[in-house]
Each structure stands twice: as C-alpha cells, then as structure tokens.
Amino acid sequence: MNDFKKINNITGWLVFLLVAIIYTIAIEPTASLWDCGEFIAVSYKLEVPHPPGAPLFLLIGRMFSFLSLGDVEKVAFWINMSSAMSSAFTVLFLFWSIVLLSRKVLKITPGEETKEQTFTMMGAGIVGALAYAFSDSFWFSAEEAEVYAMSSFFTAFVFWAILKWELIENSSTANKWLILIAYMMGLSIGVHLLNLLTIPSLGLIYYFKNYKTTSLGVFVTIAFSGFIIILVQYGVIIGLPTLAGFFEVMFVNSLGLPFGSGVAFFGIAFLALIVLGIFYTQKQQKEILNIAFLSIAFIVIGYTSYGVIVIRANYDPLINENDPDDAISVVQYLKREQYGDWPVGYGPYFTAELKDQKQGAAVYVKGEDKYEVSRHKIENVYNKADMTIFPRIHSNRADHVRGYRQVLNLKPGEKPNFGDNLTFLFKQQFGHFYWRYFLWNFVGRQSDIQNSGVLWPWDAAEDVPEILANNNARNNYWMLPLILGIIGLIFTYGRNRQVFSVVLVLFVMTGLAIILYLNPPPTEPRERDYAYAASFYAFAIFIGFSVIPIAEFFGKFLKSNTKGAIAATVVCLLAPAIMFAEGWDDHNRADRYFSVDGAKNILNATAENAILFTGGDNDTFPLWYSQEVEGFRDDVRVIVLTYFNTDWYLNQMRRQAYNSDPLPFSFEEKHYKQGTNDYLPVYENPNLNSETISLPQFLKLVKDDHPAIKIAAQSGSKITYVPSKTFYLNIDTAHVYNLGVVPKDMAIVNKMVIPIKGSHLEKKDLMILDLIVANNWERPIYFNTTSLMGTNLDFSDYVVQEGSTFRLLPVHNPRKDSKLVNADLMYDNIMNKSFWRGLDNPDIYYNTEDYIQRSITPFRMQFNTLAAALYNKQDKERAREVVLKSLEVITDEAIPYDYSSIETVEILNRLGEKEKALEIAKTVSRRSAEFLEYYLGNDKAVDGRDLQINAVMLNGMLQTLAEAEETDLVAKYRKVLERFQSGGR
C-alpha cells in the first residue's frame, strides 16, 4: 500500500496528540510529594540533587521552566509538562515499534502492505500504545516531575531505533543508527540507568538480522549483551570516574602535582585512546570494532552531561547535595556511596553473627594541598555457616527482620535456611513487589492503601467497606488487558519466535531482573511500581499483537479481512477505554495544591530567621520548592536532619542562604569533618559525681579532643564517647527574658536536662547540641514531628507547639501526656497564615497513603491540639471556632475522617457540639467496623497498621455512642473489636 508510511505517521501523531492532551489536562499544577519538589527546585536553578543526579533531566526541566514566562507559580506546571511530553512521546514510539514488529510477525515486505494489513497493524499499534498510556504505573509518572517518564522515553526511542536499523540494508546508513542508539543511551545516563536494560533485546535483534538462529547463538547473544551492560555500568559510568580518581590521588599525593592534574591526564589519555581506536579500526577496515569505538565515544559524549553537576557544585548553590566539586567526591556521588550496598550473589542471612570487622579501602577527602584519608570502609566478616549464595533475606535492620519473620512464619530466634531464602524470593520479591504491580496494571487494583492487593473481576461486585468502595484507585479492568496480552503472547510465540524472544527478554530484563539485582527488603516506605513500568511497556506490545489473531478470526467470520481488522481494533480498544475510564479519577491531579500549601503552612509556623529541622523527603522537598522556586519564607533555614551527619552539609549551613543567616556553630570544620565524631557511644563513667554532665563542658572536651572522653574502638583507633546518659544546660534566665521568646504564661527554667534516647549519639546530635549552646536562644530553633523523633536526644520536655512546628525553648512541660502549646501564636498561624486549597473539594484526588495519612491527618491533629489548648484556657469560643474551621476546610467528602477524628469528637463533646460529634462518631465507627469485618472475614492482603488504626478509631468512638444511648451500635461494634483483638481472622 503506497500510503502506508503516511498513514503510519499520521496515526502515530494522532495517538500522541490524544495522549498529550489527556496528560496535560490531568497534570499536577505544582510540586508533588517525594522527590518532585527537589527535582523542580534544582531544575529551576540548576542545583545539585541527591546522588547519582540527573543532569540531563535538570537541563530539560530548566528549558521547560522558561515557558512559565517569569510566573514562579507556573514553574512547577511546566517542569511537570516535561514528564507529560516525555510520556506522550514514549507512547508515540511504542505505537511505531508495535507497527514495525507487527510487520515482522505478519512477514510483510516493506512497501508491499495491503489495505487490510495496514488496518491491522494500525489497530495493533493503537491498542498497545493506548493500553500502556493508561496503565496505572506509567500514567502516574506522566503527571509529575520525576525521572521515570523521561527514562521511559529513552527506552522507547532506542527500542524503536533498533527496529528501524533492522530495515536498513545499506551498512553505512545502518551503522549510523547504531551510533545514534549509543548516543541516546549515553544521554539517558543523565536521566536514569533503566535504558541499559534494553541492551539484551537490542542484541537479539542484531543477532537475528546478521546470523543464522540457533539456541546456542541466542544464549551467547544474551550473555554478551549482559557483559555490555556490565561494561557500560561498571566500565564507563563508574569505572571512568574511579580511574580518574585513582590518577588524581596518585598525581597529587605521590607526584606533588596540583589538584586536577590527575583528572586532566586521565581525560586526555582516554580521549587519545578512543580517537586512536577510531582511526585505527577505520584504516584497517575493522567495521565491528570501529562501531564499538564510536559507540563508546558517543556514550561518553552523552555521559558528559554530568559536567553540569560538577560545574554547578563548584558554584556552591543552596541545594548542593554531597558537594561533588572534585574528582574524589564526584566518584562517591556517582557510585551512590552514601546509600551503602547490598549483597546480590553471595552474602549473609539476616541472622548472621558478626565475627569480625576488617579495615577496607581508604576514603579520601580534599585537603589543603593533597587528598587526605578521612576514614576506611569497614568490611564485616560473618561466620561461613551464616553465609549463602544468592542471599534474599540479608538485612539485619530491626523492621526488616520483623518483616522477614512475618513473611516466612519464622519464630523468634529461629534461623532461616536456603528454602526460606527462595520462598522469600518468589513470595515477597517476585510476588508482592512485581507480580502484584503487574496485575494492578492489567487486571485491577483494590485501593491506594499501602500493600493493597489485586482486584479480580469476580471480587469487583462483592460488598466492600465504604472506605474501599469510594476509593478512587479501586480500578477494575475486567482482566481485559491481561487476556489480550496473553492472546498476543501466545500468538507471537506461535507465529514468530524471534519477535517473541525479543519482547520477552525486554519484559524480563526490565521487571524480574531488576528485582533480582535490587534485592528489595520486606518493607518499603512507599509502593515502587513505577520502577517496573518498562516491563509493562513490553507487555503492552503483546496487548497490541492480540489485534492480529482477533482480526484474522473476525475476517473469516465477516468474509472481509478489512472489516475483520476494523472490528478487532474496535473490540480490543475496549481494554484501553476501560483503563482510561477507571484510571481517570485517580490519575487526574488537576487543582491539587496541598503538597506545597502544607509546606507553606510549616514555614509560616516559624518566627523570622528561624532554624527548622526536618526529617524525610515529604517533610523537606516541598519546603525546598517553596523557597527556591516561589521565594516563600526564604529567611527560614531548612535543615535536613540526616544530612546534618555530613561535613559538606554542615559547611553549607555556615553560609548565608538568601535571607537566612549562617548557623552560629562554635565547632570548626576540623571537629566535624568526615571521619571525625561520626559516632559517639554512650559509656556511663562511674567516676562522675553525678548522673549528668554539663553540656558546655562536654562540648569543650570534644573540641579539645580531650583524652578524658576517649575510648578504644573495635578498629583499634580512639573515638570520643559520651560519659553520661543526660546533659544539663544552665539557662541565663535574664538574657532569655530580655529576648522575649518565652510565652508570658510559661515560666523560664534555670536548667534544662536533656536525656539521650539510645546507646549513642551521631554527628547530627552533637551539632544540634553545639548549635543550641552557641545560639544562646538568639535565633528560634524549630523541629517538625519527624525530626523531633529522629534525633537521639529527648527534647520533648522543652518544645512548644506553634502550629506545624515545635519550638525549642527553656521551659518545662510538667506533663508527659500533653504538649506545651503557644495557643495565641498557634491560633494566628493556623487560622490566619495557613493555606487549605482544595481540601474541601471531593473532586480532587488525594492518595490515601501519601496525602491523607502522612500529610493531611497531621494538620487535622494540629487543629485538635489548638482547640484543646484553648479549651483548657477557658477560651471556649475560639476553641469552637478552631474545631469547626477544621471541619470546614478539610471536609469528610474530600478527605475521609481518620484517626484524628477521635480527638475531634472528644473536643466537640466538651464544647457542647453533641450533634456534630455523634454524626462523626457514627460515620467513623461504621466505616471502621466495616473495614475490620471485611478483612477479618477473608484472606485479602492489607497492611496490619491499617487494621490497627481502624480498631483504634472504632474503640475511640464507643464512648460517644454510649453517651448518646446508641446501645445497639455499641454492642455490635464491641463484638467486632473483641473478634479483632482475639485474632479472629
């Protein structure tokens, strides 16, 4: 058919346009939770994100930010658009790839396509592309500024490019396509490494075109492709900077040459080697070697996007994670050394007993005139009996150990065996962390509650609790995508084994192979389905292929191949149509602002020029976005508690940051440099005259590196220890009074006693103590909930809640069961300085786990805290105003009542709002009872934490129901609770 190319192009672009419009309508207008706030901030100002960075993503995000035309509140939207457009182009290249593969399956010679064949191939491309476009995991990444959408684009492009290469007979032109693929892979390194996993499929296509197919040949090709992945990953991405670092240390430390000389030498030598290799192989007519050298060269050219990271790090931007401004720190940055490593092929069981610790490789840092050894890596040595090949149950972290034992039904103290190892692999790693995600995308999903299961069609009509029935993420695809994919898979296997093997290898490498390499622990802080979206991309190809046998069937039935192709396309389009219809309400993020509004509420709950400690990603990154992009409250110094353990971050805290002054440390860099005071064990000294030690005195001993607080470490070196479980700090009450920082209704204490929570302090704790003493109450110091819990110091007696934050003050809380609250200030912060956009709109989707439980519930609890504090001050009118305001701005219709409602009902009762309290109590108790009864009555998967929360909620409402004389409900719900408490499941 002469118009095939034109039809193919137009149809592909129409699919692209449709998907791009849908993604644009549904896109989040501001920064989503998790890494998105960070990525938008660092893209906008080209700063340095967490390792291993994503420099090309940042550059493209920066270009998209120009489209905001100076409106900082539109920056996030436009950087999010980079993901939407990347995703739409991914769908476009998927469409074209399915068409190219369909032609192979149908054994059509290019240029000889008939009308009915054209319709069949277009139908296959449309169905497969749209099925992927509206798959849960891929659609999720399309709406936010994360690297996965752009990574998917590179994956789709190189897969399409190798299919185009296969059609080219002219070797010179074909080789250019191979070099283009290498270049795109090099560029993709600056986004995400997923692209490398396409290499085995590309290798098979190369093999099938150039060699006669044999089983041995296929095996060798896949094995060699695996070697190429290792070569690129460890030879180029990690190997080149590691070699550069080796030469750098040798040239500077051994030869006395200036900083940068070793890197320069290595760079020139490597460039010369590549150039000589290209010229030599070209002159000798060694075509394959020439392509190899050119490919390496173009991979490295693409990889040079990482120069952006080094250049920007040397300009000391405000966000400069790990400060990779020299050869050694760049190597550590690229190797993600801060995250540690994990065993893959050989390692310990989680019950392994530590036999010894050996000194490992030296870790260098840049000194004044040479690179200095800051520390040595520690290599743990375990008993051989506790080691195993292919370790799947290896982590000894307490929550992971609990998870392993729960999954494997191991009793406390019981040691696992290799059978348990494999059971965990297939049940948890493959089953829970891959196949469950796979089925979410092509069968259905029960809900967005963490660890929720698959929604099979026969479960869709069952009577479920309201909390599940009304959950937007409860999606039922009637198994149609899965059925079509299986039809396409079986058909392709029977019709063309080569195409089948190419797609299958892509499916396995981007799914199960990732699981094998990452070796995930039993619990994760969030669902990780987005990491396996490329595997679902491969399965979408099989979904597209299903159109072909169905078209052939309809063609026979309708006596027309053309009508059969059209009918098959229409029928198969039901699958992506259902996926779109079911997925729209939980993928439409339009008008969702609370990730940023919540961050602004936190910043507004601090005084001018405040110091604010935060904990995890969702605590911090929206704050970074608000300050870096929108310039909101940039007088507040936001401190990530975990980074406070690093010398590079502490150095950054000593600089001016916009309108925030440097932190007033008394410690100098020599006191906190890497390898110094990283870990301080608590060893109570019996020679002390009291059970506590003066904090200033202890800090002085640390600064003096005094032998009185030194103890031998297991490595043989001397480390600082803490000689007491508590510190005391005398307070200059007159100075504090003159500053006016303590509320009038609170008394200033003469002495603060600060207990240590555990058996040690970390550098972050030491630096917090130094900051407290050096600051002398001049600047306000705040914690949020996670950072307050994340320190090894117990400040609970000396913090005053002022909104979303807790201010450290020299006052004392006499009651452990309540919080100190600056009610007047907190009232102003919450009622007058806070943002609540969209929390009263039931049409806006808020993910249950990330938004409702982790982000919005704490704000409801703050309303309750304030209302209770006002009530205790006999200010009942304002207390009523506060609690009613909370119900007005965060409605049940938009954000269902949660465990904070227990206290809300209690306060309403105290205020005489009995009718409203009873209404909430009935609603919450009914939902919680339904939830418990549902999961107690079957074996469906659910997070045990959610069961506990609902049990607490139900129990908390019984008193209100009893006081309202709802005796039947009380009796009914008590039975449910008793059954739950007795393990009735």
N, C-alpha and C positions, 0 to 999 in steps of 0.2 A: 504494500500500500504506500503510494508516494507521499501521502500526507502524514505518515506515522510520526516522523520526527516533530512536525508541527503540533500534532495532537498531543504527543507526549509532553512537549514543553508547556503548552497552554494548560493542559490538565494539571500538571505538576504545580504550576504557578497559581492556579485557582485553588488547589488544596492548600498551598502555602498561605494565600490571602485569607481563606476561611479561618484557618487555624490562628494566624497572626491577629485577626480581628477579635476572635474569642479570647485569646490570651491577653490582649490589650484591655478589653472590657473588664476582665476578671483580675487584673494585676493589682498588687498591693500598692497603695499610693505613698507609703512611707516605708521605714525600715522594719522588716520582720524580726522575729526573735532569733536567737542563736547567733551565728556568725555574720548575719546580713548587716547589722548595724556597723560592725567593724569593717566589712568589705566596702560599704558605701562611703564611710568616713575616709578610709585610706585611699580609695579610688579618687574621691573628690580632691584630695590634697596630695596625692601620690606619696603616701607614707608607707611604712613598713609593717605588714600584717604578721600574724603568727606563722611560724615555720610550717612547710617549706616555702611559703609565699606563693603568690600567683601573679607575677609581674605583668604578663600579657593581659590577664583579666583586669588588672588595675588600669592599664593604659586604655583598653577599650571602654571600660567604665568611665574613665576620665573624659574620653571623647563624647560619650553619650551624655555626660553631665553638662556639656556645653549647650545642649538643647533646652536646658532649663532657662536659658536667657537671663541669668542673674537672679532668678527667684529661688532662693535656697530651699524653700519648702517643696519645690518641684524636683530637686536634685535626686532624691530617692526614687521617685517615679521613673525618671529617665534612666537611671542606672539599673533599676529593675527591668526596664524595657530591653536592656542588653540581653538579659536572660530570655525574655519573651521572644525576641527576634532570633536568638540562637536556637531556641526550641523550635520555632516555626521553620527555620532553615534545616534543622535536623529532620523534621517531618518531610520537607521537600526532597532531601537527598535519600531518605528512606523510600519515598514513592519511586524515585528514579531507579534505586537499587532493586526494588521488587520487580519493576518492569524489566530491567536487564536480566535478572535471574529467571524471571518467567519465560523470557525468550529462550534461555538455555534449556529450561525444563521442557518447553514445547518444541525445542530443536528447530527454531526458526532462523533462517539465514537473514542477517541484517539487509534491509531493503526489499525483502520479499514477504512482508507482513500482509496478511489478508485482512479484510474488514472485521470479520468475526474474531480473528486472533488479536487484532488491535483492541477491540472492545473488551476481550477477556483480560488482556494484560493491563489495560487501564483500570478495569474493575478490581483486579488483584492489587494494584498499586494503591488505589483509593481506600479500599477496605483495610489493608495492612497499615497504611500510613495513619489513617484516622483512628484505628484501634490503638496504636501507640500514642497518638496525640492526646487521647482522652484516658489513657491508663493512669491509674492513681498516682504512682510514684513519679512518673515523668511530668505529669501536669503540675504536680506540687512544686517541682524545681523551676518550672517555667514562669512562676509568678513572683520570684524573689531574687535578690542579688546574691546568688551563691555560684560556685564554680561548676556545679554539676550540669547545668543546662549548656554552658559553653563547651564543656568537656564532651557532652553528647554530640554537639555539632561537629567537633573534630573527628569523633569516632565515625559518625555517619558520612562525613566527607571522604575520609581515607578509604572506607569500605566501598563507597560509590566509585572513587577514583581507580581502585584496582580492577573493578568491573569494567570501567571504560578502557583501562590499559589492555585488558584481555582482548578487546575487539580490534585493537590496532595491530596490523600486520607489519608495518614499517618499524624495524627495530630501533632506528634513531628516534623516531617520534615516541615510541613506546617507552624508551628509556627516560625520556623527559618526564613522563608521567610517574615513573618510579622515583625520580628525584623530587618531583613535586610532593609525592606522598611522604618522603623522608623529611622534607622541609616542614610540611604540616605537622608531622609528628614532633619535630623539634619545637615548633611553635606551641604545640599542645602541652609540652612540659611546663610552659609558663602559665598553664591553667590548672591541669591535673594530669596524673600519670595513667589514667584509665585507658587512654588511647593506645598504649603499648600492648594491651591485651588483645588487640585485633591482629597482631602480627602472625600468629599461627594460621588464622583464616586467610590472611593475605598470602602467606607462604603456600598454602594448599592451592590457591588459585594460580599462583606462579608455577607450581609443580604440575598441575593438571594441564596447563597450556603447553609446557615445554617437554614433558616426559610422558612415557607410557605408564599408565597407572598400575601399581602393584601394592599389595598390603604393606610390604616392607618399605616401599617408597613413601607411602603415606606416613608411616610411623617415623621414618627418618626425617621427613619434612617437618612434622610437628615437633620432633625433638630438636632439630636445628633451629626452628623458629623460637622454641623456648630458650635456646642458647642466645639468640639475638636479643630477646627481652632482657636476659641477664646482662648481656654485653652493654646494652643501652642504659639499663638501670644502674648497674654497678661499675661499668667501664666508663660511661660518659657522664651520667647525671651525678653520681657520687665519686667515681674514680678520678675524673679530671680535676675537680677541686681538691680532692685528697692528695693527689700528686703535686698539685700546685702548692698546697700547704706544706708538704714534705720538703720541697725545694726552698720554699720561703724560710722555714725554720733553719735548714742547713746553711743557706746563704747568709742569713742574718746572724745566727748564733755561732756557727762554725767558721765562716769566712769573714765575718765582721762587716758585711756589706749593708747598705741601708735598707729600711723597710720597703717592701715592694719589689726588690731586686729578684728574689726567687720566683715570684709570680710572673714577672716580666720575662725572665729567662725561659720558664716553662711555656708560657704563652707563645713566644717566638719559636721555640723548638717544636712545639706541637703544630703550629701553623706551617712551619717549614716542612715537617714530615708529611702533612696532608697534601700540601702543594706538590712536593716531590712525588708522592704516591700517585697523584692525579696525572702529572705529566709523564711519569714512567709508564704507567699502565696504558695511557693513551698512545704513547710512542710504540709500545710493544704490542699494541692491538689486543690487550687482555681486557675484553669487554666487561666480564663479570666483576673483575677486580676494580676496574675503572668506575663502574656503577657503585661498588661498595665504598670506595674512597669518596666519591662525590656525595653519596648518601650520608656518610659520616660528616662530611663538611657541611651539608645543608642542615643536618640535625643540630650540629653545633651552632650554626648561624641562628637557627630558631631558638636555641637554648640561650643565646646571648641576651634574650630579653631580661635575664636575671641581672644584667648590668644595672637595670633600673633600681633594683633593691640596694645594691652596693652604693650607687651614686647618691640615692636619697638618704641612706643611712649615714653617710658622711656629712650630710647637711643637718643632722640631728633634728628631725621633725618631732612633733609632740608624741605621735604614736610611732615608736621605733622599737619593735619587739625583737629582743636579742641583740640589737645594735650590731648587725653584721657589716662592719665597716672595714675589716681587714681580712686577709686570706684565711686565718685560722677561725675566726668567728663565722665567716661565710661557710666554711666546711661544716661546722657544727650546726649551722642554720639549715643547710641543705639536707643534712643527714638526720634532722629532727631529733638530735641527741637529747633534748630536754624531755622528750616523751618516753625515753627508755626503749628497750627492745623486748622481744618475746620469743620463746622457742617455737620452731616450726618442725624441724626434722628430728631433733633429739633434745631432751630436757627432763626436768623433774616433775613428779606428781605434786599436787598441792600439799600433800602431807610430808614431803621430803624434809628430812632433818639436816640443818646446816652443819656441815662438818668443819669447814674452814673458809676463810676469805683470803684471797691472794691479791697482791698488787698487780693491777693491769696496766694498760697503756697510759702514758702521761697525757694530761690535758693542759694545753698551753693557752696562755693569755698574753696579750701585747703589753710589754713593759715599757720603760723609758727608752732603752736603747737595744733591747732584744726581747725575744719571747721567753716568758718565764713559765715554769711548771707550777700551776696553781694547785693541782691535786693529781692523783692517779685514780683511774677507774678501778672499781672493786669487782673482782670475779668471785662469785660464790661457788663453793665446792660442796657437793652433796654426796651422800653415800650412794654407791653404784646401784644398790638394791632399790633405791628410790628414784632411779632414772629410767627413762623409757624412750624407745623410738616413737616418733610421731606423737608427741605429747599434746593432748587436747585439754587436759584438766591440770593446769600448771600453776595458776596464780594462787598465792597464799594470802591475798588480801581478805580481810575478815568477811566482807559481804559476798565476795566471790566464793569463798569456802562454803558459806551457808547455801549459796546457790547451787554449787556442785552437789552437795549432800542432798539438797531437796530434789534436784532433777534425778539423781541416781538412787534415791532412797537409801543413802548410807547413814548408818547410825553414828552418833558422836564417837570419835576415836577409831572408827572402822577405816581401814586403809583400802584405797581403790586398787583395782587390777587393770590389766590391759583391756579386758572385756568392758569394764566401766568406761575406759577411755574411748572405745569405739561406740559405746552406747551414747555417750555424750555427743560425739561427732554427729551421729545420724539423728538422734532425737532432738538435741538442742541447736547445734550449729547448723546442720542442714535443714532440720525440720522447722524449728522455731525461727531461725534467723535467715532462712532463704525460702523454703517452700511455702511457708505461711505468707511471706511477702508476695511471692509469685502468684499464689491463689487469690490474694487480695486484689491483684491487678486484673485477673482474668475470670474469677468466679464471683467474688464479692467480699465485703468486709463487714464484720459485726458492728463496729463502732470505732471512734477515735480514742477510746480509753486504752491506756498502755497495755500491751500484751493481749489485746482483743484478738479473737480468732477469725476464721473464715466463715462467711455467710453462704452456706449452701442453699440451693433453691428450695429444698424440702424443709429448711428451717425458716425460710423467709416469712411464711404465713403463720408461724406459731405465735402464741400470745406471749409478748415480751414486756418487761418493765417499761414504764413510761420513759425513763432515762435513756433506754436504748431505742425505743420506738421513735422518739423525737430527735435522736442523734443524727445530725446531717451526714455524717460519714458512714451511716448504715446503708451500704450500697449493695444491691442485688443485681447482678448481670445475667442471672439465669444460666450461668455456665456457658453462654453462647460463645464468648471469645475463646474459652478453653476448648470447647468442642470444635470450633473452626480451626484452631491451631493444631489440634490432634489430627483432624482430617487433612490439613495441609502437610503436616509432618509425615503421616503415613503415605500420602500420595507422592510426596517428593522422594521418599525413600524408595518407593517402587518405580518411579519414573526416571529419576536422575540421582544416582548415588553421590556424584561429585558435588552437586549443589547441596544435597542433604548434608554431607560431611562438612562443607564449608560453613553452613549456617549453624549446625550443631556444635562445631568447635567454638564458634563465636559465642554461642549460648553458654557453653560450659565455662569458657575462659573468663567471661565477664560476670559469672554468677558463682557457681560452686568452687571454682579455682580461687576466687577472691576469699571465700570463706576459709579454704584450706590455708591460705597464706596469712590472713589476718588473725586466725585462731581466736575468735571472739570469746570473751568470758561469759558467764551465765547471765549476767545482768548488764544492761546498758542504760545510760541516763535518758535516752530517747529512742524511738524507733529508727532504724537505719536503712529502711527500704530504698531510699534514694541512691544508695551506693551501688545497687544492683540493677539500675534502670537500663543499662546497656544490654544486660541479659534479656530483659523484657523486650528490648528493641529486636533482638534476634528472634524471639518467639513471635513477634508481630509479623515478621517475614513469613513464617509458616501460616499465620492467620490469613495473610494476603494470598498465599498459594492455594488456600482452600477454595477460592473462587474458581480455579481451573477445573477440578473434577466436578464441582457442582454445576458449572457451565456446560460441561460435557454431558452430564446427566440431563439437564433441562433441554439441551439441544436435541437430544434423541427424543425426548418427550414432546417437545414443541415442533419437531421436524425442521428446526432452523437453528444453526449454530449462533447466529447473531442474536436472535431472540433469547437463546439459552444464556449467552454471555450477559445480556442486559438483565434477565430475570435473576441470574445468580448474583450479580452485583447488588441488585435491589434487596434480595433476601439477606445476603451477607452483611449489607450495610446496617441491618438491624442491630448487629453487635456493637459497632461504634456508636450508633444512635442511642442505644440503651446506656452505654458507658457515659456518654455525654449527659444524658438526661439525669442519670443517677449521680454523676460526679459534680454537676454544676454547683449545687448548693454548698458543697464542702471544698470547692476549689475557687469559688468566687470570693476574692479578698477585697473587692471594692469597698471603700468607705471604712476600712479598718485602720484605726489610728492608735490603739491603746498601747502598743509596744513603746511608742515614743511618748505618748501622753503620760504613761506611767513613769517613764524616765524623768520627764519634766517635773512630775509631782515629787519625785525623790529629790531632785536638785532644789526645788523650791522649798523643801522641808529642811534646808540648811541655812545657816547665817552667812553673811558676806565673808568672802575669802576663806571659806570652810575647807577642811580636810575631810574627805569622805572615803572610808574603806568599803570596798565591795567584794563579793565572792566570785560567783561563776559567770559564765558567758551572758546569760539573760539579765544578770544584775548590771553588767558593765557595758556591753556593746551598745545598747540603746542610749546610754549616757554619753558614750563617745560620739555617737552620731549627733545627738542634740547639741553638744558643744562644738564639735569640729565642723559640722555642716551648717547648722542653723545658728550657731554662735550663742546658744542659750546658756546662761549662767556659767560663762567660762571663767568666772572668778573662783569656782569650786575646783579643788584639786582632787580628782577621782583617782583612787589608788586601788589597784587590783591586788588583793591580799597574797595570792600565790606568786605573783611577780615580785612581791616585796622580799622574796627569798634570794633575789639575784642582784649582783653588783651593778649590771648595766641599767636595771630599772631604778635602783637607788640613786645612781648618778643622775639619771634623768629627773628625779624628784628634787634634785638640788638646783635645778634651773628654773628660771621664770617660765610660766606657761600662760600665755595670753594675760589675763588679769589676775592670775593666781601667783602669789609669791612663792619663792623656793621654800622647801621644808627646812625648818631650823634644826637640823641634826647637830649634835655635838661630836658624833663619831665622824672620823675621816675615812677616806676610801680604804686605807690600809686595814681598818678594823672590820670591814665587811666585804673585802674583795673575795672573789670566788676561791673556795677552799679555806676561808677563814671564818670561824664562828658559824658554820653552816648548821651544826647540830650541837646542842648543849644538853647533855644528860643531867638529870636531877640526881644528886647524890647528897643526901642529908648529912651534914657534918656534925657529929656528936660533940665536937669541941665548941660549937656555937653556944653562947649564953642564952639564946632564945630560939624559938622555933621559926623566927622570921628574920630577914636581913634587910638592911636599908637599901632601897633601890639605887639612890645616887652613889652610895658606897660600892655596890656591886658593879655598876656601870663603870666607875673609875677603875676598879680592879680589872675589868675586861679591857678597857682602853690601855691600861699599863701592862697588859699581858702578864699579870702577876702570877707567880708560881703557886700562890696560896689557893688558887681556884683552877689548878691544872691537874689532869688525871690522864693516865696512860690509856690510849685507845687500843682496840683489838689489832690495829695495823702496826702498833708499836710507837706511833707518834703521840705527842701530848696535845690534848684538846681541853678547852675550857668547860668546866662543869658548873652547875648551879647548886650551891651548898644548902639550899632551903626550899621547902615547898611553897613558901609565901614570901612576898616582898612587902615592905611598908614604905610609904612616901609621906613625909611630913608636909603639911599644907600651910603656906603663908596666907592665913585667913584674911588679913588686912588687904593684901595685894588682890586676892580674889574678889573681896567685897568691893574694892575700888573699881575693878574691871566691870562689875555689874552683870556678870554672866550667869549667876545663880538666881533662879526664880525667887521672888520675895517670900513665897510660902514654904521654902525649903531652907534648911539650915546647912551652913558650910561646916564640914568636918575638919578636925585638926589633923587627922591621919587617915590615909587610905591603906587598906590591907588587900593586896592583890594575890589571890591564890593561883597556883599553877594547876592546870586541869589534869595533865597526864604525867608521863615519866621523863619528859624532855621539853626543851624549847627549841625553836628553829630560828633562823636568822630574822625572819619576819617578826617574830615575837620580840626579839632583842631590839630591833629597830623601832618597833612601836613603843617599847619602854623608854628608849632613848629620846624619841620624839616627845613623849609626854613630859619628861623631865626638862628637856631643852626648851620646849614650847612655853612651859610655865603658865598655861591657860590663856596665852595671848591670842592664839587662833583657835576657833572652835574645831573640835575633833568629833567626827561622827562615824558610826558604824551602821550598816544595814543588818538585817537579821542574819544572813548567811555569813557575813564577815565576823559578826559577833560570835557566832558559833564556830567559826573556822580558826580562831586563834587558840593557842594553848594556854591563854590567860583568861581568868574568870573576872570580867568587868561588870557582871550582872548587877552588883550592888551599887554601881556608880554611874549608871546610864539613865538618861531621862528621855522619854519618847517625845518628839516634837512633830510627829507626822509619820512619814515613811522611814524616818531615821531615828537613831538613838544617839544623843549627845553625851559624851563623857564629861562628867562634872564632879567636883569634890563634895558630893552629897552622899547620903547613905540611905539605902532602901531597907527599912526595918522588916519588911515582909517579903518572903520568898515567893508567895503565891500571887503577887500582883506587881505591876510595873509602876515606876515613877513616871508621871506624866506632867508636862508643862501644858496644862489644859488650855489656857488662853492663847498661847502661841500655836498650839496644835489646831485649835479651832480656826484660827486665821489661815493657817497653811492649808487645811483640808477644805474649808468652806469657801475661801476666797481666792486661793492661789493654785487650785488644782484643776486638772482637765479631765473630762469624763466623756469625750466624744464617742458616740456610738454604743455605749454600754446599755442604752435603753431601747436599742433597735433590734428587734428579733430577726430582721432580715440579714443581719451581718453575722458571718460565721466566725465563731471563736473555738479553736481546737480545745477540747476538754483538758488534755494533759498539760499543754504548754501555757495556754492562756488562762483558763478558768481556775485550775487547781494551783498552778505555780505563780501566776501573775495577778489575777483579779481577786481571788479569795483573800490574799493578804491585805488588799485595800479595804475590803469589807470588814476585815478584822480591825483595821485601824479606826474605822468609823465606830465600831463597837467599843474599842478601848477609850476613845474620846468621850463617847456618850456615857460610859460607866464612870469615867473620871469626873465629868461634870455633875452627874447624879450624886456622886459621893461628896461633892462640894455643895450640895443642895441647890445646884443650878439646874432645876428640872426642865425649865423652859428650853434652854439651849440644848440640853440632853435630848429632849424630844425632837427638836429641830434637826439635830445631827442624825439620829437614827432614821427619821423619816426621809431625810435627804439621801441617805444611803440607799433606801428602797426606791427612791425616785430616779437617781442617776444610774443605778445598777439594778435593772429590773429582772424579775424572775423569768419573764418571757424571753429576754435576751440572754441572760446568764442565769441558769437554774440555781435555785438555792443550794448552798453547800454547807460544810461543817461549821462555817462561821455563823450560820443561822441559829445554832443552839444558843449562842450568847445574844444574838439579836432578839430572839423570842424572850429570853430572860429579862433583857432591858425593857422591852415593850411591856411586859407584865409589871415590872416595877413602876413604870411610868403610867400605868393605868390603861394602856392601849390593849386591853384584853382581847378585843375582837380581832384586831390585826395579828396579835400573837397567836391566837388559836387558828386563824386561817393559815398562817405559815406553818404552824406545828402539824396541822392536818396534812398539808401538801408534802412536807418533808418526810413525815413518818410514813405516809402512804407510799411514796417513791422508794424510800429506803427499804421498807418491808417487801415491796415487790422485787427489788433488786436482790435482796438476800434470799427470798423464796425461790427466785428463778435459778440462781447459781447453786443453791443448796439442793435443788431438785434435779440437777443434771450434772454432767461432767464437762461442761464447756469451760474453756480456759478463761481465767480472769486473774488480774493482779490481786494477791491476797491483801495488799494495802487498801484497795478499793472496798473489799468486803469489810475490813476493819472500820474504815471510815463510815460506811453506811450503818454498821452496827452502832457506832458511837452516836451518829446522828439520830437514829431511831430511839436509842436509850435516852438521849437528851431531850426528846420531845414528850416523853411519857408523863412527866410531872405536869406540864401544861394541859395535856389531855385529861389527866386525872383531876386537876383542879376545875376543869370545865365539865366534869362529870361525864366524860365520854368513856364510860366503863366498858362497853363492848369493844371499842377500839383498843383500849389499854390491855384488856385480856388477850385480844387477838395478837397484838404486837409483842406482848411479853412471851407468848409461845414461840414466835419467830426467833426472838432473841435467845431464848433458852435452847432452842434447837441449834442455833448457830454456835453458841458457847459450848455446847456439848459435842461439837464436831459432827453435826447431823448430816453433813454432806456425804 
